[in-house]
Amino acid sequence: MLRLLRGEDLVEVSRDVQVSPPELEEWRRVFLETGQQGLKRRGRDPTERELIRTRAKLGEVTMRMELASELLEKRGYGDELRKLLRRGSE
């Protein structure tokens, strides 16, 4: 596909990859349309982009907390961790 986008001859690429020229043309069309749709999604409004970024950050922080909790458990600090978590929720 990239060879076609770089300007290589359709018939030559078709022969090399053993795919018919009409099928390669269809693949190129779908590839370009999908790329355009992806670029449109990037143009979301700033509030939506910030929400996506915040959700990603929340997921990252949650994962770090879970990993830290597991590490503390393995090192024998599970009871202390549970006490701290109970105090924090009161």
LUMBAVEX-524047 format. One line per 3 residues: number of its first residue (from 1); their letters; for each residue z, x, y of C-alpha. Coordinates in Angstrom, 2 decimals. Each point is the difference from the previous one (the first is absolute). Layout:
NUM	A	Z,X,Y  ...
***
This chain:
1	MLR	0.00,0.00,0.00  0.90,2.75,2.44  -3.32,1.68,-0.65
4	LLR	-1.76,-3.14,1.23  2.21,-0.21,3.06  -0.80,3.63,0.77
7	GED	-3.69,-0.90,0.05  -1.22,1.16,-3.41  -3.05,-1.73,-1.39
10	LVE	0.83,-3.24,-1.84  -2.52,0.61,-2.80  1.26,3.55,-0.58
13	VSR	3.64,-1.11,-0.15  -1.02,-2.89,-2.25  -1.65,2.39,-2.43
16	DVQ	2.94,2.43,0.04  2.68,-2.61,-0.66  -2.21,-2.19,-2.19
19	VSP	0.59,-3.19,1.99  -2.84,-2.16,1.28  -0.82,0.18,3.74
22	PEL	0.77,-3.71,0.59  3.41,0.42,-1.62  0.73,3.08,2.13
25	EEW	-1.02,-1.96,3.10  2.42,-2.77,-0.98  2.80,2.54,-0.54
28	RRV	-0.68,1.52,3.42  0.03,-3.44,1.66  3.31,-0.95,-1.63
31	FLE	1.49,3.41,0.84  -0.91,-0.31,3.67  1.22,-3.61,0.27
34	TGQ	3.31,0.87,-1.63  0.42,2.93,2.37  -0.61,-2.25,2.99
37	QGL	2.61,-2.47,-1.26  2.48,2.85,-0.38  -0.59,1.10,3.57
40	KRR	0.52,-3.55,1.26  3.36,-0.13,-1.77  1.04,3.19,1.78
43	GRD	-0.56,-1.84,3.27  2.94,-2.33,-0.58  2.15,-0.93,2.94
46	PTE	2.82,2.41,0.91  2.74,-2.38,-1.16  -1.51,-0.28,-3.48
49	REL	-0.47,3.79,-0.21  3.63,0.52,1.01  1.16,-2.51,-2.62
52	IRT	-1.99,1.83,-2.70  1.42,3.36,1.14  3.54,-1.39,0.06
55	RAK	-0.33,-1.46,-3.49  -1.26,3.35,-1.30  2.91,1.81,1.64
58	LGE	2.49,-2.51,-1.41  -1.45,0.57,-3.48  0.33,3.76,0.44
61	VTM	3.62,-0.23,1.17  0.87,-2.38,-2.84  -1.51,2.39,-2.53
64	RME	1.97,2.93,1.47  3.22,-2.00,-0.19  -0.63,-0.89,-3.63
67	LAS	-0.74,3.62,-0.87  3.12,1.19,1.84  2.12,-2.60,-1.82
70	ELL	-1.37,1.14,-3.37  0.72,3.62,0.86  3.56,-0.81,1.04
73	EKR	0.50,-1.97,-3.23  -1.25,2.95,-2.08  2.34,2.37,1.81
76	GYG	3.01,-2.20,-0.67  0.42,-1.63,3.42  -0.93,-3.51,-1.12
79	DEL	3.47,-1.51,0.53  0.29,1.44,3.51  -3.48,-1.26,0.85
82	RKL	0.79,-3.54,-1.16  3.22,0.01,2.07  -1.92,1.08,3.09
85	LRR	-2.63,-2.66,-0.57  2.66,-2.71,-0.42  1.70,1.06,3.24
88	GSE	-3.33,-0.05,1.82  -0.74,-3.58,-1.05  3.35,-1.38,1.16
***
